[in-house]
Structures are given as C-alpha cells and as structure tokens.
Amino acid sequence: MNTLITGGAGYIGSTVSNYLIDRGHQVTIIDNLSTGSIKNVPKKAAFFKIDISDTKKIEKVFYEKKFDVVFHFAAFINNEESIKNPQKYYQNNFVKGKIFFENCMKNKINKFVYSSTAAVYGNKDKKVNEKDQLKPMSAYPKSKLKLENFLKKKRKHISCIILRYFNVAGADQKLRCGFNVNKGYNLILNLCLAGVKNKKFTINGNNYKTKDGTPIRDYIHVEDLAKIHLLTANLIQKKKMFKVFNCGYGHGFSVNQILKKFNSLLKNKIDYKIGKRRNSDIVISIANPNKLIRYTKWRPKFNNLNYILKSSLSWYRKNI
Ligand SMILES: NC(=O)c1ccc[n+]([C@@H]2O[C@H](COP(=O)([O-])OP(=O)(O)OC[C@H]3O[C@@H](n4cnc5c(N)ncnc54)[C@H](O)[C@@H]3O)[C@@H](O)[C@H]2O)c1
C-alpha cells in the first residue's frame, strides 16, 4: 500500500508510519514541524516539510506519487491552549484540514482515515457508543468535529473511516519515536516529569463523581492504535464506506489509580498535591469499541496498564 501521512513527525503519525513500514508499506509524510520533530520521522519514509494548506506544494507531491490511502493526523492537540486561543484551533484543525481534503479530492485521492478524538462526546457517565450525542466542551474537540462533519457531507464521493481515539499512551516498542517530552499537557507526561525530574505532581480535582473522586480515562497503547490504522486502511480499500469507530479498550482507570501504578515503577515515590478542578476536564471517558472490533476483527496486544506506563517511562527517559 502506498500511503500519505500528514502529521507524521508527531507522536501518533510517526508510530503509525513505522508500523506500516515494518509491514512493507510505503510511507510519504507531510508535516510543517510546528509541534512534531524530524527525529520521529522514519528513515525509510519520504519526508516533505509542508503545511497541509499549501495546496501547490502538496499537488507537486501528488504528481510524483499515487497514493492508495491518506491518513490525516496533522492538528494542534492542546486542549488548554484551545480554550485560550480558539481561533488558532479552528484555523489549523478545521480550515486547513478542509483545504487539505479538498485538494486531495480535486486530485482524485478519496480514501481517508481521519484522526478524531473521544473529546467530541463531552461529558458522559457511561461507556460511549459512536451514535451517542456529541457535546464537545472546548475549541479543540469542536475543531475536530467540524472536520468530521465536513467529511460526512462528502461521504458520497469518498471512502473514509473516522477514528475517535481515547487516551493514547506508550511508545513504539523499539523506542524509535514517541510523544514530545517537552510539552507537558497530559497526565502520563506530567507523571514522567514528576517521577524522573522530581517535579511536584498536581491532581486537578478529587471531588468528581467517580469511585475515588478523580477523573477516569480509557488508555490505549499507541501501537495497538497503529494496528487499527492498518486494519481500517485495508477496509476502505476493499469497499467504499463511511464509518466512525471508537478506539479504546473499553475500560478505564482513575487518575489516582494511574498515580499508584506509576509509583510502583519508581524508586522514589511522586510528591503530589490536590489542585483545583479544570472546567473543561471530562469526568469519565471510556470507549465502547465493539463496532471497531466487529468491522476490523482488531485484537489488542498491549491492553495492560503496567506495560503502557513502562513504555511511556522508557521513552521519556531515553529522550530527556
Ligand atoms: N495524543 C492523543 O492522546 C490524541 C487523542 C485523540 C486524538 N488525537 C489526534 O491524533 C492526531 C495526532 O496527534 P499527536 O498526539 O500525534 O499530536 P502531535 O502534536 O504529536 O502531532 C501532530 C503533528 O501534526 C503536525 N502539524 C500540525 N499542524 C500542521 C499543519 N498545518 N501542517 C502540517 N503539519 C502540521 C505537527 O508538526 C505534528 O508533527 C491529532 O489529529 C489529534 O487530534 C490525539
């Protein structure tokens, strides 16, 4: 399969790139390196430093190569930042994303796998199904949903799978690529920072309506997610379709449980305090992945919290 990957210098796009290359597929990456790193880009991938909205430069790439499937990862992903600067997210994730897909369609490229987020569901108190009501709580998931809706309107002309990722964690098994260790905006990275660099850790609120008062999330290992990308790309190549799949294991862990498990991997325990609740934090986010499993026969390999945290910690230690 000949694939085009936007955002392939980022965390998930680079892991998927390596996963595909390991299995004999061809990978071309376009990324403007705004948050990604050239170090993440696999040596065997063709790389172009281009913005997804740069129609002319991307068309040149289209003339050179014929792509079977496009994976669209490129986006800004910092929820907190999106609350302060919603326009930045609307512009990069929706406006530029739309320009990119229109350019693909104009050039008769119409098989897409789009990276969306579980944050489009907003707050729910049970496992979510793809048909549940969508209530994004901030500009980041709103921008991702707007692009989902754009693709939905084009469904007659494209074959497309939208993947709503839950909380992605861990790193490539060979530690060739992974998350940005300098941008502390998720729980696991903050734990790595606290555990390795002795920074104080903050639990943002412990009075939520959950079993121990802290929010609950469904953590999926990035390599299991990479496998989902290959399986879904195979599907859209075989048959024209438009589907939305949740990507998670179907069970969640609270912030307290994660902290406890993480501490068991460290010599010195993490020093922590209880901070204020953050307005845009979702209380419970757990996938019902049955639809994904029914269509793709996906079987996760790394559904193990200990492994997921160890893998994240190893990547962090290697890159600081
Ligand atoms: N990390 C998660 O837990 C998570 C969860 C849900 C959904 N997602 C989605 O997965 C995708 C990838 O996320 P990630 O964690 O790998 O993020 P990342 O920041 O590591 O990677 C994003 C990549 O896109 C590139 N990029 C951004 N804007 C661009 C533009 N205009 N033109 C070209 N390149 C651009 C960046 O340089 C970066 O390399 C995103 O679409 C995100 O919304 C991620």
The ligand as a Gaussian input file, in Angstrom:
#p B3LYP/6-31G(d) Opt

LIG

0 1
 N       -2.380000      12.196000      21.547000
 C       -3.609000      11.838000      21.881000
 O       -3.838000      11.309000      23.007000
 C       -4.754000      12.057000      20.929000
 C       -6.047000      11.739000      21.368000
 C       -7.110000      11.925000      20.489000
 C       -6.895000      12.365000      19.186000
 N       -5.633000      12.674000      18.790000
 C       -5.457000      13.152000      17.398000
 O       -4.365000      12.461000      16.810000
 C       -3.676000      13.297000      15.878000
 C       -2.185000      13.246000      16.156000
 O       -1.943000      13.658000      17.492000
 P       -0.492000      13.574000      18.152000
 O       -0.676000      13.243000      19.581000
 O        0.390000      12.716000      17.304000
 O       -0.041000      15.100000      18.042000
 P        1.394000      15.728000      17.669000
 O        1.347000      17.165000      18.046000
 O        2.480000      14.891000      18.244000
 O        1.422000      15.579000      16.094000
 C        0.751000      16.448000      15.222000
 C        1.666000      16.683000      14.027000
 O        0.990000      17.494000      13.076000
 C        1.886000      18.490000      12.597000
 N        1.066000      19.626000      12.136000
 C        0.210000      20.384000      12.881000
 N       -0.375000      21.311000      12.101000
 C        0.103000      21.131000      10.842000
 C       -0.122000      21.775000       9.599000
 N       -0.961000      22.828000       9.480000
 N        0.534000      21.333000       8.501000
 C        1.408000      20.294000       8.588000
 N        1.671000      19.641000       9.744000
 C        1.022000      20.059000      10.868000
 C        2.792000      18.816000      13.784000
 O        4.024000      19.384000      13.411000
 C        2.958000      17.425000      14.408000
 O        4.068000      16.744000      13.879000
 C       -4.306000      14.684000      16.015000
 O       -5.168000      14.873000      14.918000
 C       -5.096000      14.621000      17.310000
 O       -6.244000      15.440000      17.268000
 C       -4.563000      12.540000      19.627000

